[in-house]
């Protein structure tokens, strides 16, 4: 009984579960059907709306093509003799400078108060003085030696005069002795004089001849002594001048008006003749030293206008202010400066009256005229395309024109071309530049403005909307 009852309850529960599952499945199928119906309704409405919009769209009319006209600037061709300028940098040096060394050794006893770096001294100023005591003594000794020699010369000349007078007397005595000897010889033949008397007179003649010969020899000796003392006098005179010069050299003088660049002289310091005690330079004799490349030097050296004497413009920037100086090329370096890659050139700077004085060592900018290029055209660098051609404007269109660049001058290029004067060359940078492109001048009112160079044409502008103009 119990088993049957339980079995009955189990069967009843199974029937209930099947009914529940059937109800859930039905609900799900209903919801899916409803979703599909809604989706179909939305799609149908959208399609209907699109059809209505397409039917209401106005008919399109074809756009008329208008060629792009670019606004450009031009300049006329003018052939002339053009001379570019070379911009360089250089350094200021002194054309006249000197290292001062004492001419005699000794102790410094006096120093010029203006002998200091940066100060100015004048020609003839005594910059320093060496102790002159020893050099004064040398002058006195030289003078004494010279005076003694000159006194000896005077003594010799007096002796010469005496010997000449005695020689004259001896000559007279010899003449008398010879005359007496001849008379005695004549009388001896008649027996008036003996042979002893004749011999005595012969002896007297011999004695007088010996006296004359001795006087003459004395004169020759005195003359030789006088010549020797005269030579000694010249030597001692030079010694005296040397001593006087060394005494004068104890004062070291400024050789020219100059500025002191360095000094190391102090009172009490002992110096030798090789010591540098000061360095001076002439600030009125300055020069600019700069280097030309081999190409620049080759061009300028072969120009009809000589390189020597060519003007140079110098700019020295100090405290934010540019000071300009004029110079002239004075000389060219003796050899190529391999470490600088060119030839050194020196330009003499003309004096100026600026309150700020130009100084050696200053770094300056220089402008040097290059060679002259005859029958050339000067064009802005913007006119060049690929460095070998330009575009000229003829009847509102561009035409390519080949040129040859020969030099640059700042932002300009010098070119050789067969274009005639008056030809209009485009100087605007235009990306679309090619043969046949339409262009117009900025002040031409007959042509509408165009979009900028390189812009894509996205459609006709609306009514009353002007196109933009480009200047390249």
C-alpha positions in Angstrom: 0.0 0.0 0.0 2.8 2.3 0.9 4.7 1.5 -2.2 1.8 2.3 -4.4 1.1 5.6 -2.7 4.8 6.7 -3.2 4.7 5.6 -6.8 1.6 7.6 -7.3 3.2 10.7 -5.8 6.2 10.4 -8.1 4.2 10.1 -11.2 2.2 13.2 -10.2 5.4 15.2 -9.6 6.8 14.2 -13.1 3.6 15.4 -14.8 3.9 18.7 -13.0 7.5 19.2 -14.1 6.7 18.5 -17.8 3.9 21.1 -17.7 6.2 23.7 -16.3 8.9 23.1 -18.9 6.4 23.3 -21.7 5.1 26.7 -20.4 8.7 28.1 -20.2 9.5 27.1 -23.7 6.4 28.7 -25.0 7.2 32.0 -23.3 10.7 32.1 -24.8 9.4 31.4 -28.3 7.0 34.3 -27.9 9.6 36.8 -26.9 11.9 35.8 -29.8 9.0 36.3 -32.2 8.3 39.7 -30.8 12.0 40.8 -31.2 12.1 39.7 -34.8 8.9 41.6 -35.5 10.4 44.7 -33.9 13.6 44.4 -36.0 11.7 44.0 -39.2 9.6 47.1 -38.3 12.8 49.2 -37.7 14.5 48.1 -40.9 11.4 48.8 -42.9 11.0 52.3 -41.4 14.7 53.1 -42.1 14.4 51.9 -45.7 11.3 54.0 -46.2 13.0 57.1 -44.7 16.1 56.7 -47.0 13.9 56.4 -50.1 12.1 59.6 -49.1 15.4 61.4 -48.6 16.9 60.2 -51.9 13.7 61.2 -53.7 13.9 64.7 -52.2 17.7 65.3 -53.2 18.1 68.0 -55.9 19.8 67.1 -59.2 23.6 67.8 -59.4 25.0 70.0 -62.1 28.5 69.3 -63.5 31.3 71.7 -62.3 33.2 73.7 -64.9 37.0 73.2 -64.6 39.0 76.3 -63.9 42.8 76.2 -64.2 44.8 77.4 -61.2 46.5 80.7 -61.5 49.3 81.4 -59.0 50.2 84.8 -57.7 54.0 85.4 -58.0 56.5 88.2 -57.8 59.1 88.9 -60.5 62.0 91.1 -61.1 63.4 92.3 -64.5 66.7 91.1 -65.8 69.5 93.8 -65.7 73.0 92.8 -67.0 75.8 94.7 -65.4 79.3 94.4 -64.0 78.7 92.9 -60.6 81.1 92.7 -57.7 80.1 90.5 -54.8 81.5 90.9 -51.3 83.3 88.2 -49.3 82.5 88.2 -45.6 85.3 86.9 -43.4 86.6 87.0 -39.8 90.0 88.1 -38.7 92.2 89.4 -35.9 93.8 92.8 -35.2 97.6 92.8 -34.9 100.0 95.7 -34.4 102.0 96.5 -37.5 104.7 98.0 -35.3 105.6 96.6 -32.0 108.8 96.2 -30.0 110.3 94.2 -27.1 112.4 96.6 -25.1 115.6 95.3 -23.5 118.2 97.3 -21.6 121.2 98.1 -23.7 123.6 97.8 -20.8 123.4 95.6 -17.7 123.0 97.0 -14.2 120.6 97.9 -11.5 117.4 99.9 -12.3 117.4 103.1 -10.3 114.5 104.9 -12.0 111.2 103.8 -13.7 108.8 106.1 -15.7 105.5 106.5 -13.8 103.5 105.7 -17.0 105.4 102.4 -17.7 102.4 100.2 -17.0 100.3 97.9 -19.2 97.6 99.9 -21.0 99.2 103.3 -20.6 100.6 105.5 -23.3 104.2 106.8 -23.5 105.6 109.3 -25.9 108.7 109.1 -28.1 111.8 110.0 -26.2 110.4 109.4 -22.8 112.9 107.8 -20.4 111.2 104.6 -19.5 113.9 103.4 -17.0 117.4 104.3 -16.0 120.3 101.9 -15.1 122.7 103.0 -12.4 125.3 105.1 -14.3 128.1 105.1 -11.7 130.3 102.5 -13.5 129.7 104.0 -16.9 130.6 107.5 -15.7 133.9 106.1 -14.5 134.5 104.4 -17.9 133.9 107.7 -19.7 136.4 109.5 -17.4 139.0 106.8 -17.9 138.5 106.9 -21.7 138.9 110.7 -21.8 142.1 110.5 -19.7 143.6 107.9 -22.0 142.7 110.0 -25.0 144.2 113.2 -23.5 147.4 111.4 -22.6 147.8 110.1 -26.2 147.1 113.5 -27.6 149.7 115.0 -25.3 152.2 112.4 -26.6 151.4 113.4 -30.1 152.1 117.1 -29.3 155.4 116.1 -27.7 156.4 114.1 -30.8 155.5 117.0 -33.1 157.7 119.3 -31.0 160.5 116.8 -31.2 160.0 116.6 -35.0 160.2 120.3 -35.2 163.4 120.4 -33.2 165.0 117.6 -35.2 164.1 119.4 -38.5 165.8 122.6 -37.2 168.9 120.6 -36.1 169.0 118.8 -39.4 169.0 122.2 -41.2 172.0 123.3 -39.0 173.8 120.0 -39.6 173.3 120.3 -43.4 174.9 123.8 -43.2 177.8 122.5 -41.1 178.3 119.7 -43.5 178.4 122.1 -46.5 181.0 124.2 -44.7 183.1 121.2 -43.8 183.1 119.9 -47.4 184.1 123.3 -48.7 187.0 123.5 -46.2 188.1 120.0 -47.2 188.1 120.9 -50.9 190.2 124.0 -50.2 192.7 122.1 -48.1 193.0 119.5 -50.7 193.8 122.2 -53.4 196.4 123.9 -51.1 198.0 120.6 -50.2 199.2 120.3 -53.8 201.1 123.6 -53.5 202.6 122.6 -50.1 200.5 125.1 -48.0 198.8 122.2 -46.1 200.2 119.0 -45.0 198.6 115.7 -45.5 197.6 115.6 -41.8 195.7 118.8 -42.2 193.8 117.3 -45.1 193.0 114.2 -43.1 191.7 116.3 -40.2 189.3 118.1 -42.5 188.2 114.8 -44.1 187.4 113.5 -40.6 185.3 116.7 -39.9 183.3 116.1 -43.1 182.6 112.5 -42.1 181.5 113.6 -38.6 179.2 116.2 -40.2 177.7 113.6 -42.6 177.1 111.2 -39.6 175.3 114.0 -37.7 173.1 114.8 -40.7 172.2 111.1 -41.1 171.4 110.8 -37.4 169.1 113.8 -37.6 167.2 112.4 -40.6 166.8 109.0 -38.8 165.5 110.8 -35.7 162.9 112.5 -37.9 161.8 109.2 -39.4 161.5 107.6 -36.0 159.5 110.5 -34.7 157.2 110.5 -37.6 156.6 106.7 -37.1 155.9 107.4 -33.5 153.5 110.2 -34.4 151.6 107.9 -36.7 151.4 105.2 -34.1 150.1 107.6 -31.5 147.6 109.1 -34.0 146.2 105.5 -34.5 146.1 105.0 -30.8 144.3 108.4 -30.5 141.6 107.3 -32.9 141.1 104.0 -31.0 140.9 105.8 -27.7 138.5 108.4 -29.2 136.3 105.5 -30.3 136.6 104.0 -26.8 135.5 107.3 -25.3 132.5 107.5 -27.7 131.7 104.0 -26.8 131.9 104.8 -23.1 129.7 107.9 -23.6 127.2 105.8 -25.6 127.0 103.2 -22.9 126.5 105.9 -20.4 123.7 107.3 -22.5 122.3 103.8 -22.9 121.7 103.6 -19.2 118.5 105.6 -20.0 116.1 103.4 -22.0 114.0 105.6 -24.2 110.6 105.0 -25.9 111.4 104.7 -29.7 107.9 106.0 -30.8 104.5 107.1 -29.4 103.1 103.8 -28.2 100.9 101.9 -25.8 102.5 99.6 -23.1 101.3 96.1 -23.5 103.5 94.4 -20.9 106.1 95.6 -18.4 108.4 94.0 -15.8 110.7 96.8 -14.7 111.0 97.7 -11.0 113.5 99.9 -9.2 116.3 97.9 -7.6 116.0 95.0 -10.0 119.3 94.0 -11.7 118.9 93.3 -15.4 121.1 92.1 -18.2 121.1 93.1 -21.8 118.9 90.2 -22.8 116.1 90.8 -20.3 112.7 92.1 -21.7 111.5 94.9 -19.4 108.6 96.1 -21.5 106.6 95.6 -24.7 105.2 98.4 -26.7 103.0 98.7 -29.8 101.9 101.6 -32.0 98.1 101.9 -31.8 98.2 104.1 -34.9 99.8 101.3 -36.9 97.3 98.5 -36.6 96.5 95.8 -39.2 93.8 93.2 -39.7 95.0 89.6 -40.4 92.6 87.3 -42.2 92.7 84.2 -44.5 91.5 83.9 -48.0 90.7 80.4 -49.3 92.7 79.1 -52.2 89.6 79.7 -54.4 89.0 83.2 -53.2 92.7 84.1 -53.5 92.8 82.7 -57.0 89.8 84.7 -58.2 91.0 88.0 -56.6 94.6 87.6 -57.6 93.6 87.3 -61.3 91.2 90.2 -61.3 92.0 93.3 -63.2 91.8 95.3 -60.0 94.9 94.4 -58.0 94.5 92.8 -54.6 97.1 95.1 -52.9 95.3 98.4 -52.2 91.8 96.9 -52.2 89.6 98.5 -49.5 88.4 96.4 -46.6 85.5 97.2 -44.3 86.0 96.2 -40.6 83.4 95.8 -37.9 84.3 95.4 -34.2 81.4 94.6 -32.0 81.9 95.8 -28.4 79.2 96.0 -25.8 76.5 95.4 -28.4 77.7 98.3 -30.5 79.3 97.9 -34.0 82.3 100.1 -34.6 83.3 100.4 -38.3 86.9 101.0 -39.5 88.3 101.4 -42.9 91.4 99.4 -44.0 93.4 98.7 -47.1 95.1 95.5 -48.1 98.8 96.2 -47.5 100.5 92.9 -48.2 100.0 89.1 -48.7 101.6 86.4 -46.6 104.9 84.9 -47.8 103.5 81.4 -47.8 100.3 79.4 -47.8 98.9 78.9 -44.3 98.2 75.2 -44.5 96.6 75.0 -41.0 94.1 77.7 -42.0 93.5 76.4 -45.5 94.4 79.4 -47.5 96.6 82.5 -47.8 97.1 85.1 -45.1 96.4 88.7 -46.0 97.2 91.8 -44.0 95.2 95.1 -44.3 96.4 98.3 -42.7 93.7 99.9 -40.6 93.2 103.7 -41.0 93.2 105.8 -37.7 89.8 106.6 -36.2 88.5 108.9 -33.5 86.2 106.4 -31.6 86.2 106.6 -27.8 86.6 102.8 -27.8 90.1 102.3 -29.3 90.8 99.3 -31.4 93.3 96.9 -29.7 95.5 94.1 -30.9 93.9 90.7 -30.5 90.4 92.0 -31.2 88.2 89.5 -33.2 86.6 91.4 -36.1 84.3 90.9 -39.0 85.6 91.9 -42.5 84.0 92.6 -45.8 86.3 92.3 -48.8 85.3 93.1 -52.4 85.6 90.0 -54.6 86.5 90.1 -58.2 84.3 91.9 -60.8 82.1 89.7 -62.9 81.2 91.5 -66.2 77.9 91.2 -68.0 76.2 89.1 -65.2 72.7 89.2 -63.7 72.0 89.6 -59.9 69.1 87.5 -58.8 67.7 86.6 -55.4 68.6 83.1 -54.3 64.9 82.3 -54.2 64.7 82.6 -58.0 67.0 79.6 -58.5 65.7 76.1 -59.0 68.1 73.2 -58.5 70.9 75.8 -58.9 70.8 75.5 -62.7 67.6 77.2 -64.0 65.0 79.9 -63.3 61.5 80.5 -64.6 60.6 83.5 -66.6 57.1 84.9 -67.1 55.9 85.2 -70.7 52.3 86.0 -71.4 51.1 84.9 -68.0 52.9 81.5 -68.2 56.1 80.2 -66.8 59.0 79.1 -69.0 62.2 77.4 -67.8 65.4 79.2 -68.5 68.8 77.6 -67.9 71.5 79.8 -66.1 75.0 79.2 -64.7 75.7 80.4 -61.1 79.2 81.9 -60.9 79.1 83.6 -57.4 77.0 84.5 -54.4 76.7 87.8 -52.7 74.8 87.4 -49.4 71.3 86.3 -50.4 71.8 87.1 -54.0 73.3 84.9 -56.8 75.3 86.2 -59.8 74.4 84.2 -62.9 75.5 84.1 -66.5 72.6 83.8 -68.9 71.5 84.6 -72.5 68.3 86.4 -71.3 67.9 89.9 -72.5 67.4 92.9 -70.3 63.8 93.4 -69.1 63.0 89.7 -69.0 60.8 89.0 -66.0 62.2 86.3 -63.7 60.0 84.7 -61.0 61.4 85.1 -57.5 58.6 83.4 -55.6 59.2 79.9 -54.3 56.5 77.9 -56.1 56.3 74.2 -55.6 54.3 73.6 -58.8 56.7 75.6 -60.9 57.0 74.1 -64.4 56.7 75.1 -68.0 53.2 76.4 -68.8 51.9 77.1 -65.3 49.6 80.2 -65.2 50.8 83.0 -63.0 49.8 86.6 -62.3 51.3 89.6 -60.7 50.1 90.5 -57.1 48.7 93.8 -58.4 46.9 92.3 -61.4 43.1 93.0 -60.8 41.8 91.0 -63.8 42.5 87.5 -62.4 40.7 86.0 -59.5 42.7 84.8 -56.5 43.8 81.2 -56.3 44.4 78.6 -53.6 47.8 78.3 -52.1 50.5 76.3 -53.8 50.2 72.6 -53.4 46.5 72.7 -52.1 44.1 70.1 -53.5 40.9 71.3 -55.3 38.1 69.8 -53.1 35.2 71.5 -54.9 33.8 74.8 -56.1 33.7 77.4 -53.4 30.3 78.6 -52.3 28.7 81.8 -53.5 30.6 84.8 -52.3 33.6 82.8 -51.1 36.8 84.1 -52.7 39.9 81.9 -53.3 43.0 82.5 -51.3 46.1 84.0 -52.9 49.6 82.7 -52.5 53.0 84.4 -52.7 55.0 81.3 -53.0 
